[in-house]
Amino acid sequence: MPLSGEAIRTMNYVDDISVTLRRILAVLPSLTEEERQRVADHIKVSEPNYETVLNTIAAKK
């Protein structure tokens, strides 16, 4: 069954998130330990996050 345009667009958003995460990983070595910790803390409290999205997808089944 072919995917709808909305499903393809959503998958492209996921690809965009992956690119962003690769950029974050590339920058991390240049940050101080304090900066890395602040970035980590910020990621932990950001909402929605990957886990929230995956749980929502699983709940829709």
N, CA, C and O atoms as a printed pandas DataFrame, in Angstrom:
     atom_number atom_name residue_name chain_id  residue_number  x_coord  y_coord  z_coord
0              1         N          MET        A               1    0.841   -1.171    0.000
1              2        CA          MET        A               1    0.000    0.000    0.000
2              3         C          MET        A               1    0.897    1.248    0.000
3              4         O          MET        A               1    1.783    1.359    0.847
4              5         N          PRO        A               2    0.689    2.166   -0.912
5              6        CA          PRO        A               2    1.522    3.374   -0.962
6              7         C          PRO        A               2    1.244    4.294    0.231
7              8         O          PRO        A               2    0.140    4.327    0.774
8              9         N          LEU        A               3    2.272    5.028    0.613
9             10        CA          LEU        A               3    2.129    5.967    1.725
10            11         C          LEU        A               3    1.462    7.251    1.268
11            12         O          LEU        A               3    1.609    7.677    0.122
12            13         N          SER        A               4    0.734    7.852    2.177
13            14        CA          SER        A               4    0.118    9.150    1.878
14            15         C          SER        A               4    1.194   10.227    1.900
15            16         O          SER        A               4    2.284   10.028    2.438
16            17         N          GLY        A               5    0.874   11.349    1.316
17            18        CA          GLY        A               5    1.798   12.477    1.338
18            19         C          GLY        A               5    2.117   12.907    2.754
19            20         O          GLY        A               5    3.247   13.298    3.049
20            21         N          GLU        A               6    1.130   12.839    3.631
21            22        CA          GLU        A               6    1.342   13.224    5.037
22            23         C          GLU        A               6    2.314   12.284    5.729
23            24         O          GLU        A               6    3.149   12.726    6.519
24            25         N          ALA        A               7    2.215   10.991    5.442
25            26        CA          ALA        A               7    3.143   10.023    6.049
26            27         C          ALA        A               7    4.562   10.263    5.544
27            28         O          ALA        A               7    5.514   10.214    6.323
28            29         N          ILE        A               8    4.707   10.518    4.265
29            30        CA          ILE        A               8    6.035   10.792    3.699
30            31         C          ILE        A               8    6.602   12.076    4.306
31            32         O          ILE        A               8    7.778   12.126    4.665
32            33         N          ARG        A               9    5.783   13.098    4.419
33            34        CA          ARG        A               9    6.221   14.365    5.015
34            35         C          ARG        A               9    6.666   14.143    6.460
35            36         O          ARG        A               9    7.683   14.689    6.886
36            37         N          THR        A              10    5.919   13.354    7.204
37            38        CA          THR        A              10    6.262   13.070    8.593
38            39         C          THR        A              10    7.585   12.316    8.682
39            40         O          THR        A              10    8.400   12.595    9.561
40            41         N          MET        A              11    7.801   11.373    7.787
41            42        CA          MET        A              11    9.073   10.650    7.764
42            43         C          MET        A              11   10.226   11.598    7.425
43            44         O          MET        A              11   11.335   11.429    7.933
44            45         N          ASN        A              12    9.978   12.573    6.587
45            46        CA          ASN        A              12   11.001   13.578    6.285
46            47         C          ASN        A              12   11.320   14.410    7.523
47            48         O          ASN        A              12   12.471   14.799    7.724
48            49         N          TYR        A              13   10.315   14.687    8.356
49            50        CA          TYR        A              13   10.565   15.395    9.616
50            51         C          TYR        A              13   11.499   14.578   10.505
51            52         O          TYR        A              13   12.402   15.125   11.139
52            53         N          VAL        A              14   11.276   13.276   10.545
53            54        CA          VAL        A              14   12.141   12.396   11.337
54            55         C          VAL        A              14   13.577   12.466   10.795
55            56         O          VAL        A              14   14.534   12.512   11.568
56            57         N          ASP        A              15   13.717   12.473    9.483
57            58        CA          ASP        A              15   15.048   12.610    8.890
58            59         C          ASP        A              15   15.688   13.933    9.294
59            60         O          ASP        A              15   16.886   13.987    9.569
60            61         N          ASP        A              16   14.893   14.999    9.331
61            62        CA          ASP        A              16   15.402   16.310    9.754
62            63         C          ASP        A              16   15.871   16.270   11.208
63            64         O          ASP        A              16   16.887   16.875   11.551
64            65         N          ILE        A              17   15.141   15.564   12.053
65            66        CA          ILE        A              17   15.536   15.431   13.457
66            67         C          ILE        A              17   16.862   14.688   13.548
67            68         O          ILE        A              17   17.727   15.058   14.343
68            69         N          SER        A              18   17.029   13.646   12.744
69            70        CA          SER        A              18   18.276   12.889   12.747
70            71         C          SER        A              18   19.456   13.762   12.332
71            72         O          SER        A              18   20.539   13.663   12.909
72            73         N          VAL        A              19   19.248   14.609   11.343
73            74        CA          VAL        A              19   20.307   15.533   10.916
74            75         C          VAL        A              19   20.667   16.469   12.065
75            76         O          VAL        A              19   21.846   16.717   12.321
76            77         N          THR        A              20   19.663   16.981   12.750
77            78        CA          THR        A              20   19.904   17.874   13.886
78            79         C          THR        A              20   20.684   17.156   14.979
79            80         O          THR        A              20   21.614   17.727   15.548
80            81         N          LEU        A              21   20.319   15.918   15.280
81            82        CA          LEU        A              21   21.029   15.159   16.300
82            83         C          LEU        A              21   22.483   14.900   15.902
83            84         O          LEU        A              21   23.371   14.932   16.754
84            85         N          ARG        A              22   22.733   14.645   14.616
85            86        CA          ARG        A              22   24.115   14.472   14.148
86            87         C          ARG        A              22   24.906   15.762   14.329
87            88         O          ARG        A              22   26.082   15.726   14.691
88            89         N          ARG        A              23   24.267   16.895   14.079
89            90        CA          ARG        A              23   24.933   18.191   14.277
90            91         C          ARG        A              23   25.270   18.394   15.750
91            92         O          ARG        A              23   26.358   18.863   16.084
92            93         N          ILE        A              24   24.341   18.041   16.626
93            94        CA          ILE        A              24   24.603   18.151   18.062
94            95         C          ILE        A              24   25.792   17.272   18.441
95            96         O          ILE        A              24   26.692   17.711   19.156
96            97         N          LEU        A              25   25.792   16.039   17.961
97            98        CA          LEU        A              25   26.906   15.131   18.265
98            99         C          LEU        A              25   28.237   15.666   17.753
99           100         O          LEU        A              25   29.271   15.479   18.395
100          101         N          ALA        A              26   28.216   16.325   16.610
101          102        CA          ALA        A              26   29.449   16.867   16.033
102          103         C          ALA        A              26   30.001   18.024   16.854
103          104         O          ALA        A              26   31.214   18.225   16.906
104          105         N          VAL        A              27   29.121   18.788   17.496
105          106        CA          VAL        A              27   29.535   19.962   18.269
106          107         C          VAL        A              27   29.974   19.589   19.683
107          108         O          VAL        A              27   30.807   20.283   20.267
108          109         N          LEU        A              28   29.439   18.522   20.239
109          110        CA          LEU        A              28   29.695   18.184   21.635
110          111         C          LEU        A              28   31.174   18.158   22.021
111          112         O          LEU        A              28   31.515   18.649   23.097
112          113         N          PRO        A              29   32.064   17.609   21.198
113          114        CA          PRO        A              29   33.476   17.589   21.606
114          115         C          PRO        A              29   34.089   18.978   21.819
115          116         O          PRO        A              29   35.073   19.115   22.546
116          117         N          SER        A              30   33.518   19.994   21.196
117          118        CA          SER        A              30   34.077   21.341   21.331
118          119         C          SER        A              30   33.526   22.090   22.547
119          120         O          SER        A              30   33.990   23.189   22.853
120          121         N          LEU        A              31   32.555   21.519   23.236
121          122        CA          LEU        A              31   31.955   22.169   24.399
122          123         C          LEU        A              31   32.705   21.800   25.669
123          124         O          LEU        A              31   33.331   20.743   25.759
124          125         N          THR        A              32   32.630   22.684   26.634
125          126        CA          THR        A              32   33.202   22.365   27.944
126          127         C          THR        A              32   32.298   21.346   28.633
127          128         O          THR        A              32   31.172   21.104   28.200
128          129         N          GLU        A              33   32.801   20.764   29.696
129          130        CA          GLU        A              33   32.004   19.799   30.457
130          131         C          GLU        A              33   30.725   20.456   30.977
131          132         O          GLU        A              33   29.656   19.848   30.938
132          133         N          GLU        A              34   30.830   21.684   31.459
133          134        CA          GLU        A              34   29.647   22.394   31.958
134          135         C          GLU        A              34   28.640   22.641   30.836
135          136         O          GLU        A              34   27.436   22.483   31.035
136          137         N          GLU        A              35   29.128   23.023   29.674
137          138        CA          GLU        A              35   28.226   23.257   28.537
138          139         C          GLU        A              35   27.551   21.969   28.101
139          140         O          GLU        A              35   26.354   21.954   27.816
140          141         N          ARG        A              36   28.324   20.880   28.048
141          142        CA          ARG        A              36   27.729   19.581   27.680
142          143         C          ARG        A              36   26.637   19.188   28.666
143          144         O          ARG        A              36   25.590   18.675   28.270
144          145         N          GLN        A              37   26.885   19.431   29.964
145          146        CA          GLN        A              37   25.884   19.090   30.972
146          147         C          GLN        A              37   24.636   19.939   30.809
147          148         O          GLN        A              37   23.521   19.438   30.956
148          149         N          ARG        A              38   24.808   21.213   30.509
149          150        CA          ARG        A              38   23.648   22.088   30.314
150          151         C          ARG        A              38   22.851   21.670   29.085
151          152         O          ARG        A              38   21.620   21.705   29.101
152          153         N          VAL        A              39   23.546   21.274   28.020
153          154        CA          VAL        A              39   22.854   20.770   26.823
154          155         C          VAL        A              39   22.095   19.493   27.174
155          156         O          VAL        A              39   20.937   19.331   26.789
156          157         N          ALA        A              40   22.745   18.587   27.904
157          158        CA          ALA        A              40   22.097   17.331   28.299
158          159         C          ALA        A              40   20.855   17.599   29.138
159          160         O          ALA        A              40   19.812   16.982   28.922
160          161         N          ASP        A              41   20.962   18.516   30.091
161          162        CA          ASP        A              41   19.808   18.855   30.934
162          163         C          ASP        A              41   18.675   19.427   30.092
163          164         O          ASP        A              41   17.505   19.120   30.321
164          165         N          HIS        A              42   19.024   20.249   29.130
165          166        CA          HIS        A              42   18.016   20.856   28.259
166          167         C          HIS        A              42   17.309   19.788   27.416
167          168         O          HIS        A              42   16.091   19.828   27.243
168          169         N          ILE        A              43   18.078   18.846   26.902
169          170        CA          ILE        A              43   17.495   17.761   26.104
170          171         C          ILE        A              43   16.557   16.917   26.964
171          172         O          ILE        A              43   15.482   16.527   26.508
172          173         N          LYS        A              44   16.956   16.635   28.199
173          174        CA          LYS        A              44   16.147   15.792   29.087
174          175         C          LYS        A              44   14.769   16.376   29.367
175          176         O          LYS        A              44   13.800   15.630   29.508
176          177         N          VAL        A              45   14.667   17.706   29.449
177          178        CA          VAL        A              45   13.387   18.317   29.803
178          179         C          VAL        A              45   12.599   18.815   28.592
179          180         O          VAL        A              45   11.483   19.312   28.746
180          181         N          SER        A              46   13.164   18.689   27.395
181          182        CA          SER        A              46   12.448   19.176   26.213
182          183         C          SER        A              46   11.239   18.285   25.942
183          184         O          SER        A              46   11.316   17.061   26.049
184          185         N          GLU        A              47   10.158   18.901   25.601
185          186        CA          GLU        A              47    8.914   18.188   25.296
186          187         C          GLU        A              47    8.293   18.781   24.053
187          188         O          GLU        A              47    8.342   19.996   23.865
188          189         N          PRO        A              48    7.718   17.969   23.210
189          190        CA          PRO        A              48    7.755   16.513   23.265
190          191         C          PRO        A              48    9.128   16.012   22.857
191          192         O          PRO        A              48    9.883   16.716   22.187
192          193         N          ASN        A              49    9.444   14.799   23.263
193          194        CA          ASN        A              49   10.707   14.185   22.881
194          195         C          ASN        A              49   10.417   12.884   22.123
195          196         O          ASN        A              49    9.263   12.499   21.935
196          197         N          TYR        A              50   11.489   12.224   21.696
197          198        CA          TYR        A              50   11.299   11.000   20.907
198          199         C          TYR        A              50   10.436    9.977   21.643
199          200         O          TYR        A              50    9.558    9.351   21.049
200          201         N          GLU        A              51   10.694    9.814   22.932
201          202        CA          GLU        A              51    9.941    8.821   23.702
202          203         C          GLU        A              51    8.455    9.167   23.750
203          204         O          GLU        A              51    7.611    8.281   23.623
204          205         N          THR        A              52    8.130   10.443   23.932
205          206        CA          THR        A              52    6.733   10.877   23.949
206          207         C          THR        A              52    6.047   10.549   22.624
207          208         O          THR        A              52    4.920   10.053   22.606
208          209         N          VAL        A              53    6.729   10.826   21.528
209          210        CA          VAL        A              53    6.168   10.569   20.201
210          211         C          VAL        A              53    5.970    9.071   19.987
211          212         O          VAL        A              53    4.919    8.645   19.508
212          213         N          LEU        A              54    6.976    8.270   20.339
213          214        CA          LEU        A              54    6.853    6.817   20.159
214          215         C          LEU        A              54    5.721    6.240   21.019
215          216         O          LEU        A              54    4.983    5.363   20.571
216          217         N          ASN        A              55    5.590    6.733   22.246
217          218        CA          ASN        A              55    4.495    6.258   23.107
218          219         C          ASN        A              55    3.136    6.639   22.525
219          220         O          ASN        A              55    2.182    5.866   22.614
220          221         N          THR        A              56    3.048    7.827   21.932
221          222        CA          THR        A              56    1.800    8.255   21.316
222          223         C          THR        A              56    1.461    7.374   20.120
223          224         O          THR        A              56    0.310    6.982   19.929
224          225         N          ILE        A              57    2.473    7.071   19.324
225          226        CA          ILE        A              57    2.257    6.188   18.160
226          227         C          ILE        A              57    1.783    4.814   18.632
227          228         O          ILE        A              57    0.839    4.254   18.075
228          229         N          ALA        A              58    2.436    4.277   19.654
229          230        CA          ALA        A              58    2.070    2.948   20.172
230          231         C          ALA        A              58    0.652    2.944   20.744
231          232         O          ALA        A              58   -0.057    1.946   20.617
232          233         N          ALA        A              59    0.234    4.031   21.365
233          234        CA          ALA        A              59   -1.098    4.108   21.973
234          235         C          ALA        A              59   -2.199    4.179   20.931
235          236         O          ALA        A              59   -3.345    3.841   21.229
236          237         N          LYS        A              60   -1.882    4.608   19.715
237          238        CA          LYS        A              60   -2.881    4.771   18.659
238          239         C          LYS        A              60   -3.230    3.458   17.966
239          240         O          LYS        A              60   -4.122    3.428   17.117
240          241         N          LYS        A              61   -2.540    2.375   18.315
241          242        CA          LYS        A              61   -2.772    1.087   17.644
242          243         C          LYS        A              61   -4.082    0.495   18.042
243          244         O          LYS        A              61   -4.438   -0.587   17.574
